[in-house]
Amino acid sequence: MATHWTLGCDATDPQRIARFWARALDYVPEPGFDGPDNASIVDPDGVGPAIGFLRVPEPKTAKNRMHIDVRVAADAPREQAVRAKVAELVSFGATVVREEHYGDAFGHVVMLDPEGNEFCVA
C-alpha cells in the first residue's frame, strides 16, 4: 500500500494560489485548512495527494527545484488538448513561458502560476 502524502508549498498569498491550483487540477478546498496564512486543496475523489500552501515572508527568488506537471487527458489529439488546457490556465492567471519540442514533435508548454512558480503542461 502506498504512503499518503501532501505536497507542501510556500506562498505569498496562500488563498489565491490555492484557488488557482484547485481550478487547474479540478481539486477542492480542504475543510479546516483555510486560514489567512495557510490553505490546502484535495482531490475530491480522494485519489491524488493534498497540496498545502503556507504563507512565507520572502518572495520567490530562484527556479523551482520541484514542480507540478499538468498532464492532460487526451480525448482530442494530444497537442490540441495541451493547447486547450494552456488557454484555460492562462484565463486562471498563469503565464506561458515557452513551448518545448522534441525534434519536430510538439512536447510540452512551460508556464508560470500566479506567484511565478514554473510548471509544465504535457
Summary of the structure (lengths in Angstrom):
residues: 122
radius of gyration: 15.0
end to end distance: 27.9
largest distance: 47.9
contacts: 312
relative contact order: 0.19
helix: 21%
strand: 34%
